[in-house]
Amino acid sequence: MTIRVLLVEDDEFKASDISKSLEETLQSYELGRASSVTSALRSISYTQFDLIVLDMSLPTFDLSGPGGGGSPQGQGGIEVMRLARRLKARSKIIVVTQYPDIELDGKQLHLSDAAAALSKKFELDVIACLPYQFDATQWRVLLKGSIFKHFPTDLHP
């Protein structure tokens, strides 16, 4: 079985880090990539993914030349989840963010509480909200653990 993964991340270094972790964790997967709210919405509209790894802060459009990308959206990931809900997406979602909190309905939620709140609000399967730090390994351990817990063991190397 091949897992279809969509990585929604605009920072190339962070995307590379996450991709390496996915490669170490999953034996058979197809990786799609989106770098903005718009490209993520397009991908989710046309393809059913088993797993979406989602950043919360995303530009409106893909970067293309000077001034490209449109307005940065601190809660761009929320827009992606809104569409996923409308489409009744069955994807598992892991949020990987550099911020300690996620704003939802005007309230700051600590990452440890955010997955349950996002799942309930959007009727999605948000399995984890993880803190990314480029110089740390703890987020990798948490990412791998979340994947191991929610996907069959025969998919892991």
C-alpha positions in Angstrom: 0.0 0.0 0.0 1.2 3.5 -0.9 0.4 6.4 1.3 -0.5 9.7 -0.5 1.0 12.6 1.4 0.5 16.3 0.7 3.2 18.6 2.3 1.9 22.2 2.6 4.9 24.3 3.4 6.4 27.5 1.9 9.8 27.4 3.7 12.1 25.3 1.6 14.4 24.4 4.5 11.6 23.3 6.7 10.0 21.4 3.8 13.3 19.6 3.2 13.5 18.7 6.9 10.0 17.3 6.9 10.5 15.4 3.7 13.6 13.7 5.2 11.6 12.7 8.2 8.8 11.3 6.0 11.4 9.3 4.0 12.8 7.8 7.2 9.3 7.0 8.4 7.4 5.7 5.4 8.4 2.9 3.2 6.0 3.5 0.3 4.5 7.0 -0.2 3.8 9.5 -2.9 4.6 13.1 -1.9 2.7 16.0 -3.3 3.8 19.6 -2.5 1.9 22.8 -2.1 3.6 26.1 -1.1 0.6 28.4 -0.6 -3.1 28.4 0.5 -4.2 28.5 -3.2 -2.0 25.5 -4.3 -3.0 23.5 -1.2 -6.7 24.1 -2.0 -6.2 23.1 -5.6 -4.3 19.9 -4.6 -7.0 18.9 -2.0 -9.8 19.6 -4.5 -8.3 17.2 -7.1 -6.6 14.5 -5.0 -7.5 12.4 -2.0 -4.6 12.3 0.4 -4.1 9.9 3.2 -1.9 12.4 5.1 -1.6 16.2 5.0 1.4 17.7 6.7 0.3 21.4 7.1 2.0 24.6 8.1 -0.2 27.3 9.6 1.5 30.4 8.2 1.3 30.4 4.4 1.2 32.9 1.6 -1.9 33.3 -0.4 -0.3 32.3 -3.7 2.9 30.4 -4.7 6.0 32.7 -4.8 6.9 33.5 -8.4 9.3 36.4 -8.9 9.6 39.7 -7.1 6.6 40.6 -5.0 4.9 37.2 -5.7 3.1 35.2 -3.1 0.4 37.7 -2.2 -0.5 38.4 1.3 1.1 36.3 4.1 -1.7 34.6 6.1 -0.7 33.7 9.7 -3.7 31.3 9.7 -3.5 30.1 6.1 -3.6 26.5 7.4 -7.1 27.3 8.8 -8.3 28.2 5.3 -6.9 24.9 4.0 -8.8 23.0 6.8 -12.0 24.9 5.9 -11.9 23.6 2.4 -11.0 20.1 3.5 -14.1 20.2 5.7 -16.3 21.3 2.8 -14.9 18.5 0.6 -15.4 16.0 3.4 -11.7 15.1 3.2 -10.8 11.9 5.0 -7.1 12.8 5.3 -5.3 12.6 8.5 -3.7 16.0 9.2 -0.5 16.8 11.1 0.2 20.5 11.7 3.9 21.4 11.9 4.4 25.0 13.0 7.1 27.2 14.4 4.6 28.9 16.7 3.7 27.7 20.2 0.0 28.5 19.8 -2.7 28.4 17.1 -5.4 31.0 17.0 -8.9 29.6 16.7 -12.1 31.6 17.0 -10.1 34.5 18.6 -8.5 32.3 21.2 -4.9 31.2 21.5 -4.7 27.4 21.8 -1.4 25.8 23.0 -0.3 23.1 20.5 -1.0 20.4 23.0 -4.7 21.4 22.9 -5.0 22.4 19.3 -5.4 19.1 17.5 -8.6 18.2 19.4 -10.1 21.7 19.0 -9.3 21.8 15.2 -10.7 18.3 14.7 -13.9 19.2 16.4 -14.3 22.6 14.7 -13.6 21.4 11.2 -14.8 17.8 11.6 -11.4 16.5 10.4 -8.9 14.0 11.7 -6.2 16.3 13.0 -3.9 13.8 14.7 -1.2 16.2 15.9 0.0 19.8 16.2 3.8 19.8 16.5 6.3 22.5 17.3 9.0 22.7 14.6 12.5 23.9 15.5 15.2 23.8 12.9 17.9 23.0 15.4 16.0 20.4 17.4 15.1 16.7 16.9 12.1 16.4 19.2 9.7 17.5 16.5 11.0 14.6 14.3 10.4 12.1 17.1 6.8 13.4 17.5 6.1 13.4 13.8 7.4 9.9 13.4 5.4 8.8 16.4 2.2 10.3 15.1 2.7 8.5 11.7 3.5 5.2 13.4 0.4 5.4 15.6 -2.0 6.1 12.7 -0.7 4.1 9.8 -0.2 0.4 9.4 3.2 -0.9 10.5 3.9 -2.6 7.2 4.3 0.8 5.6 7.3 1.6 7.7 10.9 0.7 6.8 
